[in-house]
Amino acid sequence: MVFETLTGQLSVIITLAFGALLIVLYPIINKENKYFAWFSLVMGVIVLLLLIWFTFGNEVIRQQILKYGLQ
């Protein structure tokens, strides 16, 4: 039980960090290749939107967040 919760929290953190990294890299990559930079930005936004959609789209997770908050 504890490992399932820990694994879920770690996967959310890793996904959030990956999406944020793709967005943050946009200005650095834009100096070299404009198309790859836009691809990185779009993929970062898609990763974050999918994370939000999967998190709040699941009725059980949404109810837990509303009841207990983001502890």
C-alpha positions in Angstrom: 0.0 0.0 0.0 2.8 2.4 1.0 4.8 1.5 -2.1 1.8 2.1 -4.4 1.3 5.5 -3.1 5.0 6.3 -3.2 5.2 5.0 -6.8 2.2 7.1 -7.8 3.6 10.3 -6.2 7.0 9.7 -7.8 5.5 9.1 -11.3 3.6 12.4 -11.0 6.7 14.3 -9.9 8.8 12.8 -12.7 6.1 13.6 -15.3 5.7 17.1 -14.0 9.5 17.7 -14.1 9.8 16.2 -17.6 7.0 18.5 -18.9 8.5 21.6 -17.2 12.0 20.7 -18.5 10.7 20.6 -22.1 9.1 24.0 -21.6 12.1 25.5 -19.9 14.5 24.3 -22.7 12.6 26.2 -25.3 14.7 29.5 -25.2 17.9 27.5 -25.1 17.0 25.3 -28.1 15.5 28.2 -30.0 18.9 29.7 -30.6 20.0 26.5 -32.5 16.9 25.1 -34.1 13.5 26.9 -34.2 11.5 23.9 -35.2 12.9 21.6 -32.5 12.4 24.3 -29.9 8.7 24.7 -30.8 8.4 20.9 -30.8 9.9 20.8 -27.3 7.5 23.6 -26.1 4.4 21.9 -27.5 5.4 18.5 -26.2 6.0 20.0 -22.7 2.5 21.6 -22.7 1.0 18.3 -23.9 2.7 16.4 -21.2 1.5 18.8 -18.5 -2.1 18.8 -19.9 -2.2 15.0 -20.0 -1.0 14.9 -16.4 -3.7 17.2 -15.3 -6.3 15.4 -17.4 -5.4 12.0 -16.0 -5.2 13.3 -12.5 -8.5 15.2 -12.4 -10.2 13.0 -15.0 -10.2 10.1 -12.6 -13.2 10.4 -10.3 -11.5 8.6 -7.4 -8.4 10.8 -7.5 -10.4 14.0 -7.9 -12.6 13.1 -4.9 -9.5 12.3 -2.8 -7.9 15.7 -3.8 -11.1 17.5 -3.0 -11.6 15.7 0.3 -8.0 15.6 1.6 -6.1 18.2 -0.5 -2.6 17.8 -1.9 -0.9 16.4 1.1 
